[in-house]
Amino acid sequence: MLKSQEDEVIPQNWYNIVPDLPEPLPPPRSDDDQNSSIELLNRIIPKELLRQEFTFNRYERIPDEVREKYEMIGRPTPLLRAVNLEKLLGYSGKIFYKYEGATITGSHKINTAIPQAYYAREEGISEVVTETGAGQWGTATALASALYGLKSKVFMVRVSFDQKPMRKAIMNVYGTEVVPSPSSETSYGRSVLSQDRNHPGSLGIAISEAVEYALDTGSSYMLGSVMNSVITHQSIIGLETRKQLEIMGEQPDVMVGCVGGGSNFSGFVFPFVGESRNIEMIASTAIEVPKFRDGEYKYDFIDSAGILPRLRMYSLGAGFVPDRIYAGGLRYHGAAPALSLLVKRGTITHDEVHENEVIDALKIFSRTQGIIAAPESGHAIASAIRYIRSNKESRKTIVINISGHGLMDLGIFSKRVT
Amino acid sequence: MNIIPYFTLGFPDDGTLQAAVRSAAENGIRMIELGFPSQDPKYDGPGIRKTHAGNRASMDAFDPSILSILREHGISYYALLYYSEIHDSLDRKLSRLKELGFSGIILPDLLIDFFGESREVILHIQAQSLELIPFFTQATPDAVISDVSQMTSSWIYYGLQPSTGIIVPLDLASVTQRVKALLPGRDVVYGFGIRGTEDIKMLRSMGAYGAAVGSLFVKYLGSGDVESISRILSEMEVAASA
């Protein structure tokens, strides 16, 4: 049973945008004439999660136990007005931010890790495996699996593994085994290492390793982003935001978030997409990973090894290896299909930010609002500041999703990119 | 309830396909789907993909006796094609289908890959006196189902799974509710992943107008085992009418 205040804001159901999209979402593709990579998902994903992946149900009930865990990890997360930032920028409108960094694991990723671990336990699964880029998803998986008594393993993109030893330490404390990817533990990892022993890794490679490990060991694969079911779980961000704005008597005119695979952004804005009033939705990406500008809207693999089905999305190519930018969570080559579709149609616009501008935005936000946001979230802040500087007199209400805190990423401030 | 077999023209060879079609006709089917081979059967699973691979049959080159068998038995036949393969010569292809006696056409990729032009294409097909059988999936948005169904009056093809012949978990009770709410009074044929008589009984209890069955037959066609196809169709017909 939740406390009354939380009970009012934490929704009873997640929201799935698929039945409300303006056109059909292209299905996943499997071009193998022998075995379907779509059917292969049955072997590595809990049945309930897979049902949610392909459902047309607009609302999916959040199990009571999951709602209770949501409260335990800090939901509802705060929605606050950024008064000091408004003053600093001389903005005549209002700026709000939804702070997902307030969860125990410090990011939005726990919103889907908890239900995925819950469904795994409900189906008698004893071990889970996944990949992580910046470490936020790995941390969320580590905690969720600990809460449900599951053994867990995380393939961590090597560049992040090297840059962020504390992330690894946290996962270890929660009881998770962490290995750098590419690793010598999978045949795909070994094949990558055989070509480049110092390969920095990528999310696509780490996903491939985790999926291969799941297939080989019978463990369950945890989905970190991109997939519909994950975005459905992340809708809790937008649903809470809507309720909190309603309580405050506000309505958003502009919503800004950062995009790696697209789950925090989609979860934040999708509950607002069907609203009759016009809301500008801005997806902020790293200029070093220009998926919406230079990427092609096409069928492409989720993972680098091509084990999983192909999805139609904006993609820079499954083999894309981005620069070693600090925002590891934004290094993914593609973006969620429903988000990609809405970008293609122009419902959602996009903006690209360089790391230097991100560092400046993070400093501004920390000195005005006190929060050191994650480098990924720094892109959202930077895009919002850009918007405000170009629309100072607009008096619009802007809501930024701060997808995580940056207390594990302070190294970014000693870096200045030229 | 109708059992609607699906066969890809030209697979595995004219003789085996002719025997399979004849056995289907003798088992009392009233409708059939005939697929034209595609270079890129993008939304098909491994079973049906095998029937397209290296298959050289086309609208102008396939065994016409198959259609004669169907006409003899008064069976309505529907063409299944990917729109991506006919849009460059749409008028010629539609007129050929009409000439061959097809009652309607199913284009599984039309609403997915050509959504922007789908309305115009549907009207164009109807102007050629062919029925466009709307093809919906679990991922078809509610508003699209409502709009497209209102533009048409035929039966509707509803794909239950993400591609043909594969199975992922599904809540059939929710499907029934959705279909009743969005397609009141329409005849709905369910396809994709129909694997046996239990599925047929389930669909019958849902009030289905028909069940499309294709992937299940591929291995029997491949080995020339028409007898098994006949047995399966016979069992399904019993389950459909029980």
Interface residues (C-beta under 8 A of the other chain):
Chain A: V18 P19 D20 L21 P22 E23 P24 L25 P26 P27 P28 R29 S30 D31 D32 D33 Q34 N35 S36 I38 E39 L41 N42 K47 E48 L50 R51 E53 F54 T55 F56 N57
Chain B: K42 Y43 G45 P46 R49 K50 A53 L111 I112 D113 F115 T137 Q138 A139 T140 P141 D142 A143 V144 Q161 P162 S163 G165 I166 I167 V168 P169 L170 D171 S174 R178
